[in-house]
Amino acid sequence: MLLLMLVAATTLRLCPLARAQPLCRIRTVRTGKVFHVREQIQGDHLYFSSGTTRLMKHPCKKNIALYLGRQVFLTKNSFESSVLPFSIPTSMQVGIPEVTSAHFAGSVLLLVVNRKVYVYDYEANSWNASTGVEHPVSHISGDNCCYSGNSFCMDISNSVFAYLRGDQISQANIYFSNTRGYRFQKYSQERQAELVGSLGGIFYFYSLSQVGLLLVDQRKAMFGYSDHPLNRSFGLPFDYNGTLDILIAPGQKGILIFWFEKSLLISRNAGQLVNPVHVREGQHILYSSISEANITIHSVAANENELAVLTQENNLYYGSLGILSSSLIKFADQNIWSEEAVLMFTDVGMLEILSPLPDSTSPAFDFQKCPVNIQAILMDPQLQVELLQGEFENKMYTIDMNSELELTALMIPRPSTSPVPLVMVSNPHSLGLQAVIYEDGYTYDGNTKHRLNISLRQQQHWGRADPNFTSSIKRPTISTITLDIANKEISCLDLKPLTALISVGCDLEKKIVIQNEISACYNGILDPVALQDNYSYVIEREAYDPSFRGQKATEDLEVPYHYEKLGCPILVYYDTPWKPVVELWREGKFQEVVKAEYVLLEVNGLFTYTYSLTADMALCSSQPQNWTTIAKTAGDKGPFAWDRENYVSCHDPNNNAPLRWPKVPYQILGGPTENKVVFDQRNGIYIFFISIVDPYYSYCHLETTFSVYVYGAFPLPIFPPEITIVLLTGATLLSVWLAYLIPELLHTERGLRVKGFWARLRRRCGKSCACVWARC
């Protein structure tokens, strides 16, 4: 992770001792049993396979939680009512109803029951068996994004892995789903077959934009990653004593908690570095690890910023998940442990110790709760910071290619204190930052206000990182930015870190618009009223190919014109090379004229146009792509598959395709060339699909359709020009010859007879016409 220290380093102020006072007061939740109506449990009772209990809270819907123990309970109100044991319908035919893993994926709960994956929609109260998993699995993993209304965020919640923990990693069957677990497909990581050891787990670390594969071998473990630059090596190895459960802290910060009964480890960078958690008393480290402290962990709970541990020795430990904190403090002893007890955070600084209680008169279980107010237990802190706030807290932002984001925060320290603000991004391989702090006035109490300005940009565009450190700029990524006070005390619970989620990817507010200053309607060639009245036009069979291969069709095509979508066509003179003016708009505001490379294709298969440049004229160093080569590799994507993901520039020095046909038309417009469209001698409407293919312009698929009206072309001749020239030349020579021959013939005897015949015929016609006129 990338840390930026904005104030000079100062001595870290350590946490105070926890007060020796009762941790909590026990209360029992018992509801819905007044009338002693005995409910029946339908289906097979589920139970958890592990010897210790677990509790899973939905990261986004805080009242929804799943208890895993000898009984399984699902609640929608944080166990504020009695609950029936959770069961699965007998129609699912699960066999042994043993649960080995569970995960909330958006609005559904995924369960691994008897080595198979099942989906329970708790909103619709429906069950489904997952499809596509062909081998036994024991665990599922995933994450949740709580920023509603964002498609990228929805993709996070939809993605799930299923696997069999302990499999030999080279032969492990791993499955991936992007449908919240309803359908899976086989997944394999690059070079997986070469790895030695067993599979400890597989996780999608969105904070790092990497898939992490946990390799376990000879009591050591390390993560392997899927993409550049982390796929070139493994994370640092760490001790793997026992089978570690891995808890991903909510918030996409990359915080992982590894634990089993005798071990507790933490990573703040998605497994690249994994360190043991210390046990601290005041300013002194009592034990450097849980195993050294000789305690047995029973339950672990975590939220975005806090960690709590319950041990079998009746002890409760608490720690912060702040930027520099990796230690626990021990609270005063109290008889709080039981085999069925679990920990659950209900709010910041509020913890509950929860235990189910059976009822002999009802199948529904009551719950014993012991709420712990951590802030009240800790000694009152000497606060260093009076206020830390920023408008970006708990928000999601998007940085598209070549874009920047400016964030601000306000910090008001108490007099005579020196807080150390730290700004951190979870994925420094793709997101870089620059921060400036300065004084910005005073409060009414005379305290100085400090303003913090944070500039965020793609790491590749800062120009400060080695290419071997940065991720591929073509690949969308994600990162979290966190602003925290490094030297705050553990008791400063209300001074939470400020966090925002940054998507380095497509800005969905962007779109392209084709400039239309001179339209066919403006010049009176087309009538806009007629275009809106179910207008259609005909494309001649010799001008189009429905398969987009440039072959003539067998019949004419009638095309309806959609005025609502296309408007009035752009007016283009056929004999003038032309290219559209492409504009970029965002949130209804013009941004710029697009200079990036793009491609055109007539949507009805018209091929009566070409391009002004050939491959050699465009100075291509390799064979350029065209619509024909794209169609051969498009598969089922259809004819309009050319986009930023499959485009390869012929000017790219890394493109090794030889230039075999330098005279083929160069079909890419924009970019470094002056290529234009040249129309054949044909008038009429063209409807073009346009796609920005430059992978370095935007992460979005910027596409649209527009219409053009080509005018000014004379009708094509019926006969070829060569025949017309021969006929005209022959007719001219014949006329000259006749002009010479006829006068000569008139002076011969035969010519005199012919001349007399025409004279007599003229006299007869004259008399006939005179009679007709006289009668009229």
Steps between C-alpha positions, in 0.01 A plus 500: 500500500608850429540724806545875482616666822383859495634623833834430660519169680411505864498251784209258475264544795399159619170379635412534867411209727146374496309582812435221745123510488231253388506454127126468449164420649324193368148518357285237330305551178175305503218602264209343315424235763215658694232268367718189497422427137729212416663558163630213293842502338477399137785319327838376617666672797829658397805492725854634474789258457761686706549448873478875562214733421494776238287805433478669162347843460387637168750781425232726353176398672616524859196329655543180298730241655563125496593301809693176438529241776329182606193684378490750211295819538422772245374834629377816333488710819837436669352221716255733672240225491484125557601306190427153368802291400582543133416204278518405135199348319507124466433549129861617466608144594821614664564178688707597804397862582849605608604857422871560440489856363260789446505838329260790448493607135274801468143387565577128523672269747735234360557182698729204439298203624643150468760615243246676276400865461147618570347846459240636739323822400397633841284771344295259289541205743607268219771234462704400196784259438794660320585367155840445342681360806601150392735410787465509880571840659538601862523880496374807322649848503393840381457863599226761513493860386255724682495799262158449343414599146844438351543220245863444595393463861237246400767293322689471830198358681422263213844332489552179698761221509433140605780254577608201709743617768796267540501378138835470327522840340632374165189285456248703700155549349412866544173654387404862442158663479401851399130431565506499883559127502210385285730385216867408523767432243843344527781738595874451477781740576805539281774249586275334757601155374865576586435584866587265786297485820136506606228756440434720802244717325435728203371856531424797279685790661320797350710742703796379292311392184657157527387143551705357787574126520617382843769231471576290808812282516692361798327723759575812297255693287521773238273668249537482125329770293336502161609816321798722429707608686433267796479181293876492458561389860324389816416697810730454797453160670349481848445229760200278436458300818161333491221571255452875484163659440529819298274794579487787248425821687219699333576817307737377223808621691694177445495407870513122557478327837638144524413299807449169667510400867871570553580760237391850397660676203415815307577641157425854383597452138298200383748237615824646367624542859350296783602574860405359841278708729666611825347506845564833668458641845536876512814593311658158534466197275430206726500235228613521141236249388187319616682167523757658731219633719377139540134584447238313300288705260132416491343779292622791287300801381600795285342803340657766279728635776485269803597149605380296799606156624326274755710224655416178681678643805205741550694798366400769252764673287452811290706670232484762230537435127657843451788562262781426746325292764557123524450426868230402748429610854343276761184603679419410860400141575136402510318171461395558138613192312291200402529245223215666310613861549596725207601863458308753291565871441173693498647848453825691535636413843199281580551125530267219598577157640221282368390150602190305391279356775275199435143508624333179617156637409582622150726401210599868464820595681536806722824697509714617785672829429777671687554847344847651544549878477867512410528879520369497855737223605809669364646791693402844371757592237696820479374584156750644256251572225176686555367444149586296190251518218490479123225519241625176344429279803321175409457601138599340172677688220611413148825602333493429128806491276693830506274641775573644844309518827538766766396426860516724806490441874496722806698425818481705818762389757485599865753761612853379575448165322671359193272251323646314203250469214571218258347450157509149360380327183448125506611453137805716430568300183213680325416808709747769599447796729644832597393684816557849635409623848479866598344729763157624405387741770387458861198375689302713747703335779825611339604159372676486165314340210712286268384434147620188318481489120541157341559458126436154354608382158596175333840396623623467140430869437690636798825398334661403830462121501697236316297311233582179685311637799185625326213282385389482138343832412253327267342308789234667720591481867375608839659655807401633837630829636519544877583806708582425863693640794801277549567579866146504635424297811309176483221656704430764233214297361296793370793625293450254218723487191354668193465250218387516138491241225667600171417318178773550242277410211210606284321822587141410414409867469706528180361462151593599145291720272552555126505867403218586257525866402379456140220249465297382204192659658674837542563516125150386409609173341303298755183593686521439877122456516516224239791335681287472814201356315606134475757592238689222327743475211621226266856373460570344161605136502833575333596755771484296822584165653308381809799286603738802487744332261469735204296258285187614316165403648229315310218749565443863589472597866238733647633675810279689751654827618495560877491876528474500881840333524681637195352845445559661164793357299827687457533639147810380313601563137594170339814623324662654812696272741333525839528392863267576792581747774470299824427687824538372856224599744468438874190562708349704217806724460740514207853391594712483184525394138620141491838457331531131584478217248154372407332280239178516296269232359175548310241310702300366201802364316544780245845472345487790254776689678872457560787689664744759374810327641649158452712317755829623354368857461407492873864407575403172662792289622280189527186371333204710621180345627177539306138401540556173317781382730303608807191308384704179465600511867182656641316173554145569619562870565355591161631730228550803730764341723788742431572691822778616734556151636594330173652792312869478411661800332709441190732773632571307821866388500397192698261388224686227314243435225692546169375754246410257221230703321606865507234608246194395700280788622593630843168491690593693817413868524639759742825463689827584325367471142283720279296209371151577368196327354454512121149429369416333170279666241177435686250731670310392809498441875779320686463400866840457664604325820804672656727357770797663674767229484797685649562306825678799656218751459236364737410181682146538366365339186418832336263412217203650322316501167430794269373562148646667192331612178730493197398724209634637171570173322369467140317177416726222387498438114307202365784399266869494576685819394707311240191392303354851514823649360509246214135569410546879507812479286327273249195726484720805434691330218176374347354854506807641322489228240129553434549877473742438216317214330140628485570816289697290251217248462242772435664590166473147362200348316404301809535812713266694267236224530522509876479875499187493278337242729541724807364801303183311396455371856522855631229630256259222598552566871439868443162441326389256773584743777312784319180289484523415866546863597207606277264256673610626841 
